[in-house]
């Protein structure tokens, strides 16, 4: 049975995809208005309103995505492997990628608004949101890849050599604990 987190990430993913699809439809709608010479004022107004709404939504969604990622990480601490972990990570990847798509479509809407003569304010927050969603998507993909393909050392020969040299030079946890207790009692 899926966990609540699995359901929440899947719902967030579906919601983000729906929004991205809607923004894409809005961009196409504005492109169609471009062809109608009588609709320039309507296009300018619609482009400005749509761009502002899209940017506000995308920027407001950044902390929500951070919260989702932190919740996923907490979940993975308790269940680091298995199908549940993979499902949660797949949904998280979908959320971050669809949010990234929303950022890029919001940027497209601003371009349409600018072409229509609307003064564009600084879009630094939009650029920051894009970088942030890229970072979250990359992290989630790496975590998913690690669970699907397992961990492989970057240099297997070097790892093998280090492990062979360390044999006989390690101590148990109990021995280390004993050393610590003796030193702290002095």
C-alpha positions as CSV (number, residue, x, y, z in Angstrom):
1,X,0.0,0.0,0.0
2,X,1.4,3.4,-0.9
3,X,2.4,5.7,1.9
4,X,0.9,9.1,2.5
5,X,4.1,10.7,1.2
6,X,3.9,8.6,-2.0
7,X,0.4,9.9,-2.6
8,X,1.3,13.5,-1.8
9,X,4.3,13.5,-4.1
10,X,2.2,11.9,-6.9
11,X,-0.5,14.5,-6.4
12,X,2.0,17.3,-6.4
13,X,3.5,15.9,-9.6
14,X,0.2,15.7,-11.3
15,X,-0.7,19.2,-10.2
16,X,2.6,20.6,-11.5
17,X,2.1,18.9,-14.8
18,X,-1.4,20.3,-15.1
19,X,-0.1,23.8,-14.4
20,X,2.7,23.4,-16.9
21,X,0.2,22.2,-19.5
22,X,-2.0,25.3,-18.8
23,X,0.9,27.7,-19.1
24,X,1.8,26.1,-22.4
25,X,-1.8,26.6,-23.6
26,X,-1.6,30.2,-22.5
27,X,1.6,30.8,-24.5
28,X,-0.1,29.3,-27.6
29,X,-3.2,31.4,-27.1
30,X,-1.1,34.5,-27.0
31,X,0.7,33.5,-30.1
32,X,-2.6,33.1,-31.8
33,X,-3.6,36.6,-30.7
34,X,-0.5,37.9,-32.3
35,X,-1.9,37.0,-35.7
36,X,-5.0,39.2,-35.1
37,X,-4.1,42.8,-35.6
38,X,-7.3,43.9,-33.8
39,X,-6.4,42.0,-30.7
40,X,-3.1,43.7,-29.8
41,X,-4.4,45.5,-26.7
42,X,-6.1,42.3,-25.5
43,X,-2.9,40.4,-26.1
44,X,-0.8,42.9,-24.2
45,X,-3.1,42.9,-21.2
46,X,-3.5,39.1,-21.2
47,X,0.3,38.6,-21.6
48,X,1.0,40.9,-18.7
49,X,-1.6,39.4,-16.4
50,X,-0.6,35.8,-17.3
51,X,3.1,36.5,-16.9
52,X,2.7,38.1,-13.5
53,X,0.4,35.2,-12.3
54,X,2.8,32.6,-13.6
55,X,5.9,34.2,-12.1
56,X,4.2,34.7,-8.7
57,X,3.0,31.1,-8.6
58,X,6.4,29.7,-9.6
59,X,8.3,31.8,-7.0
60,X,5.8,30.9,-4.3
61,X,6.2,27.2,-5.2
62,X,10.0,27.3,-4.4
63,X,9.6,26.9,-0.6
64,X,6.9,24.3,-1.1
65,X,9.3,22.3,-3.3
66,X,12.0,22.6,-0.6
67,X,9.6,21.3,2.0
68,X,8.7,18.4,-0.3
69,X,12.4,17.6,-0.8
70,X,13.1,17.7,3.0
71,X,10.1,15.4,3.6
72,X,11.4,13.0,1.0
73,X,14.9,13.0,2.6
74,X,13.3,12.3,6.0
75,X,11.3,9.4,4.5
76,X,14.5,8.0,2.9
77,X,16.3,8.0,6.2
78,X,13.6,5.6,7.5
79,X,13.2,3.6,4.3
80,X,16.4,4.2,2.2
81,X,15.7,1.4,-0.3
82,X,13.0,-0.5,-1.9
83,X,10.0,0.2,-4.1
84,X,8.5,2.8,-1.8
85,X,11.7,4.9,-1.9
86,X,11.9,4.6,-5.7
87,X,8.3,5.6,-6.2
88,X,8.7,8.7,-3.9
89,X,11.9,9.7,-5.7
90,X,10.3,9.2,-9.1
91,X,7.4,11.5,-8.1
92,X,9.8,14.0,-6.6
93,X,11.8,14.1,-9.9
94,X,8.5,14.6,-11.8
95,X,7.5,17.5,-9.5
96,X,10.8,19.3,-9.8
97,X,11.0,18.8,-13.6
98,X,7.4,20.0,-14.1
99,X,8.1,23.0,-11.8
100,X,11.2,23.7,-13.9
101,X,9.0,23.5,-17.0
102,X,6.6,26.0,-15.4
103,X,9.5,28.4,-14.7
104,X,10.6,28.2,-18.4
105,X,7.0,28.8,-19.6
106,X,6.6,31.8,-17.2
107,X,9.7,33.2,-18.8
108,X,8.2,32.6,-22.2
109,X,5.1,34.5,-21.1
110,X,7.3,37.4,-20.0
111,X,8.9,37.4,-23.4
112,X,5.5,37.6,-25.1
113,X,4.5,40.5,-22.7
114,X,7.8,42.3,-23.5
115,X,7.1,41.9,-27.3
116,X,3.7,43.5,-26.7
117,X,5.3,46.6,-25.2
118,X,5.0,45.8,-21.5
119,X,7.8,47.1,-19.3
120,X,9.5,44.1,-17.7
121,X,10.7,44.3,-14.2
122,X,13.8,42.4,-13.0
123,X,13.4,38.7,-13.4
124,X,16.2,37.7,-11.1
125,X,13.9,35.7,-8.9
126,X,12.7,33.7,-11.9
127,X,16.3,32.9,-12.8
128,X,17.0,31.9,-9.2
129,X,13.9,29.7,-9.2
130,X,15.1,28.0,-12.4
131,X,18.5,27.3,-10.9
132,X,16.9,26.0,-7.7
133,X,14.5,23.6,-9.5
134,X,17.4,22.3,-11.6
135,X,19.4,21.6,-8.5
136,X,16.5,19.8,-6.8
137,X,15.8,17.7,-9.9
138,X,19.5,16.7,-10.2
139,X,19.6,15.7,-6.6
140,X,16.4,13.6,-6.8
141,X,17.7,12.0,-10.0
142,X,21.0,11.1,-8.4
143,X,19.2,9.6,-5.4
144,X,16.9,7.6,-7.7
145,X,19.8,6.4,-9.8
146,X,21.7,5.3,-6.7
147,X,18.7,3.2,-5.7
148,X,18.1,1.7,-9.1
149,X,21.8,1.0,-10.1
150,X,23.5,0.8,-6.7
151,X,26.6,2.5,-5.7
152,X,29.7,2.2,-7.7
153,X,33.0,3.7,-6.6
154,X,34.5,6.2,-9.0
155,X,37.8,4.3,-8.8
156,X,37.2,0.6,-7.9
157,X,40.9,-0.2,-8.0
158,X,41.8,2.5,-5.5
159,X,39.0,1.5,-3.2
160,X,40.1,-2.2,-3.3
161,X,43.7,-1.1,-2.5
162,X,42.6,1.1,0.4
163,X,40.4,-1.7,1.8
164,X,43.2,-4.3,1.6
165,X,45.6,-1.9,3.4
166,X,43.1,-1.3,6.1
167,X,42.5,-4.9,7.0
168,X,43.8,-5.6,10.5
169,X,44.0,-1.9,11.2
170,X,40.4,-1.4,12.1
171,X,38.8,-1.7,15.5
172,X,35.3,-2.6,16.6
173,X,32.8,-0.1,17.8
174,X,33.0,-1.6,21.3
175,X,36.8,-1.1,21.4
176,X,36.4,2.5,20.2
177,X,33.8,3.1,22.9
178,X,36.1,1.6,25.5
179,X,38.9,4.0,24.5
180,X,36.5,6.9,24.7
181,X,35.2,6.0,28.2
182,X,38.7,5.5,29.5
183,X,39.9,8.9,28.2
184,X,36.8,10.7,29.5
185,X,37.2,9.2,33.0
186,X,40.7,10.5,33.5
